[in-house]
Amino acid sequence: MKQAIFVMMDQYADWEGAHLSSQLNQMTDWTVKTASNQPEVTSIGGWTTRVDYQISELNPEMTLLVLIGGNAWQHDDPRLTALIQQCLQRKVIVGAICGAVDYLARNGLLTGYRHTGNAQFSWQSFPKYQNPTNFELQQVVVDRQLVTANGTAALSFTSAVLKASGQLTIAAKQALDLQQLGYYDNTETHLNCRGDRSWIRLVLKKVTDC
């Protein structure tokens, strides 16, 4: 069984991992678990989550490590830093989005990798951030097993992590297209009738007839 661990600190950004976790959790050969540095965390949106693991309980045997952004990544945790280092060394796929990328930069964990993030200028005071020329102005950047994204790229991040994990199935891509394009544009695309919305009237008529 493949295992994805989502690390979420208190005041985590609940929207940044929702698409990815929901796709993985629907796959029969994956299990999705949560971890933090405290037993219970609350998201920016007010969701209270009792996590499955403490960071101290984790080992790098997982298939995927996902670091969800939020408002508490300014606090360093040596246990987490060591875990991320071990995962990267073992070629475990690591995905980081938004504030979690700041954490990687501050702890020198982006060294040797092309990457992106929210605001590179805010990393200038980080002595361990030593490869600014590897920063790319992209929504998401994949370099080997490391996936980084800025905070507006939840859907692109999901797609990139799934692809890096070999899990970007047709069904997953269609689900992400639906969210990215919206219901009507996505339906037009898949019905090959772009620009012709007469099908909408037919759908609405059937709904009314029901």
C-alpha distance (Angstrom), angle and dihedral (degrees) to the residues before:
residue distance angle dihedral
M1 . . .
K2 3.79 . .
Q3 3.78 115.4 .
A4 3.80 130.0 -151.2
I5 3.80 117.8 -165.8
F6 3.80 116.5 -160.2
V7 3.80 112.1 -159.4
M8 3.78 111.6 -154.7
M9 3.77 125.8 173.8
D10 3.78 125.3 -157.8
Q11 3.82 110.4 -69.0
Y12 3.80 90.3 26.3
A13 3.81 120.1 174.1
D14 3.80 100.4 -106.6
W15 3.82 94.5 -165.9
E16 3.80 95.3 56.4
G17 3.79 97.2 70.0
A18 3.80 101.6 28.4
H19 3.81 98.2 91.4
L20 3.79 93.8 45.3
S21 3.80 96.7 45.0
S22 3.80 92.9 46.5
Q23 3.80 92.0 51.9
L24 3.81 94.0 48.0
N25 3.80 93.9 43.0
Q26 3.81 90.5 57.7
M27 3.80 91.4 57.6
T28 3.78 113.5 94.3
D29 3.82 94.6 -141.3
W30 3.81 96.3 51.4
T31 3.77 133.7 76.6
V32 3.80 122.3 -163.8
K33 3.80 121.1 -149.6
T34 3.80 135.2 171.9
A35 3.80 131.8 -135.6
S36 3.79 138.7 -177.1
N37 3.80 143.2 155.2
Q38 3.81 91.5 -97.5
P39 3.81 132.9 41.3
E40 3.79 95.9 -112.2
V41 3.80 131.9 28.1
T42 3.78 134.1 -176.8
S43 3.78 122.6 -142.5
I44 3.79 127.0 -133.4
G45 3.80 85.4 -104.4
G46 3.80 92.5 55.1
W47 3.81 99.0 -103.4
T48 3.78 113.0 145.9
T49 3.80 114.1 -144.6
R50 3.79 125.9 -170.1
V51 3.79 101.2 -154.4
D52 3.79 125.9 -136.9
Y53 3.80 96.9 -134.3
Q54 3.76 142.1 22.7
I55 3.80 113.2 -129.5
S56 3.80 88.7 -116.0
E57 3.81 89.1 62.0
L58 3.81 95.6 55.6
N59 3.77 128.2 99.1
P60 3.82 129.1 -173.3
E61 3.81 93.8 -105.2
M62 3.82 92.3 102.4
T63 3.80 123.9 108.1
L64 3.78 96.8 -133.5
L65 3.81 134.9 17.5
V66 3.80 116.0 -162.1
L67 3.80 121.9 -170.5
I68 3.80 110.7 -159.5
G69 3.79 118.6 -153.3
G70 3.77 126.7 -120.7
N71 3.78 144.5 126.8
A72 3.81 101.7 -63.3
W73 3.79 104.6 60.7
Q74 3.81 91.9 105.1
H75 3.80 88.5 81.4
D76 3.80 114.6 85.7
D77 3.79 121.7 -140.1
P78 3.83 114.8 -168.1
R79 3.81 90.4 -157.9
L80 3.79 91.9 56.6
T81 3.79 93.0 43.7
A82 3.80 90.2 53.2
L83 3.80 91.3 47.5
I84 3.80 92.8 52.2
Q85 3.81 90.6 47.9
Q86 3.80 90.7 51.4
C87 3.79 92.4 47.8
L88 3.80 92.3 51.3
Q89 3.80 91.1 47.2
R90 3.81 90.8 50.7
K91 3.84 91.9 48.0
V92 3.79 92.4 -113.7
I93 3.80 109.1 158.6
V94 3.80 110.1 -106.4
G95 3.79 121.6 -167.1
A96 3.81 122.1 -170.4
I97 3.78 128.1 178.6
C98 3.80 134.9 -174.0
G99 3.82 114.0 -29.7
A100 3.79 91.4 9.1
V101 3.81 88.9 67.8
D102 3.81 88.2 55.3
Y103 3.80 86.8 57.7
L104 3.81 91.3 52.3
A105 3.80 91.1 49.5
R106 3.81 93.9 48.2
N107 3.80 91.8 50.8
G108 3.79 97.2 45.3
L109 3.79 93.3 -111.5
L110 3.81 94.4 130.9
T111 3.80 92.4 61.8
G112 3.80 110.3 126.9
Y113 3.81 94.3 12.4
R114 3.77 132.9 100.4
H115 3.78 106.8 -125.8
T116 3.78 149.6 160.5
G117 3.79 135.1 -151.6
N118 3.78 144.0 156.7
A119 3.79 106.5 -69.7
Q120 3.77 119.8 -4.4
F121 3.82 92.7 -170.4
S122 3.80 88.8 68.1
W123 3.81 89.2 62.4
Q124 3.80 95.0 60.6
S125 3.79 90.9 96.1
F126 3.82 92.5 55.1
P127 3.84 108.1 100.9
K128 3.82 91.3 -162.5
Y129 3.81 94.2 54.9
Q130 3.78 98.6 92.8
N131 3.80 107.3 154.3
P132 3.82 107.9 63.0
T133 3.81 91.1 149.7
N134 3.80 88.1 67.9
F135 3.81 91.0 63.9
E136 3.81 114.0 111.0
L137 3.80 126.9 -161.8
Q138 3.79 93.6 -128.6
Q139 3.78 135.2 119.5
V140 3.78 90.7 -120.4
V141 3.79 133.8 5.8
V142 3.80 126.5 -163.2
D143 3.78 119.6 -162.9
R144 3.77 113.6 172.1
Q145 3.80 106.1 -58.2
L146 3.82 97.1 -13.6
V147 3.81 120.5 92.5
T148 3.81 118.8 -174.2
A149 3.80 129.3 179.8
N150 3.77 141.2 171.4
G151 3.78 121.8 -114.2
T152 3.81 96.1 -95.6
A153 3.80 93.9 56.2
A154 3.81 104.8 77.5
L155 3.82 93.6 132.2
S156 3.81 95.3 42.8
F157 3.79 88.9 45.9
T158 3.81 90.6 52.5
S159 3.78 92.2 50.0
A160 3.81 93.2 47.1
V161 3.80 94.5 48.2
L162 3.80 91.9 47.4
K163 3.81 90.5 49.3
A164 3.80 92.4 47.4
S165 3.81 88.2 50.7
G166 3.81 92.4 48.6
Q167 3.81 89.9 -115.6
L168 3.82 103.5 110.6
T169 3.78 92.9 119.2
I170 3.79 124.4 176.9
A171 3.80 89.2 -103.9
A172 3.80 92.4 50.6
K173 3.80 92.4 47.8
Q174 3.78 91.4 50.0
A175 3.80 91.0 50.0
L176 3.81 91.1 51.0
D177 3.81 92.3 45.3
L178 3.80 88.3 54.6
Q179 3.80 90.8 55.5
Q180 3.80 94.2 41.5
L181 3.81 98.5 45.7
G182 3.79 100.4 30.2
Y183 3.78 127.1 -122.1
Y184 3.79 100.2 -72.2
D185 3.80 100.4 40.6
N186 3.79 90.2 44.1
T187 3.80 92.2 50.9
E188 3.80 91.4 48.4
T189 3.79 90.0 50.8
H190 3.79 94.6 51.2
L191 3.82 93.5 41.7
N192 3.82 89.0 49.0
C193 3.80 91.3 -129.3
R194 3.82 102.0 115.8
G195 3.80 111.3 170.2
D196 3.79 93.5 17.6
R197 3.78 110.3 93.9
S198 3.78 96.9 170.8
W199 3.80 86.7 111.8
I200 3.81 88.6 69.1
R201 3.79 90.9 64.6
L202 3.80 90.0 51.8
V203 3.79 91.8 51.2
L204 3.79 92.3 47.5
K205 3.81 90.6 47.6
K206 3.80 91.1 53.6
V207 3.79 90.9 48.7
T208 3.81 90.1 50.0
D209 3.80 92.0 47.6
C210 3.78 89.6 54.2
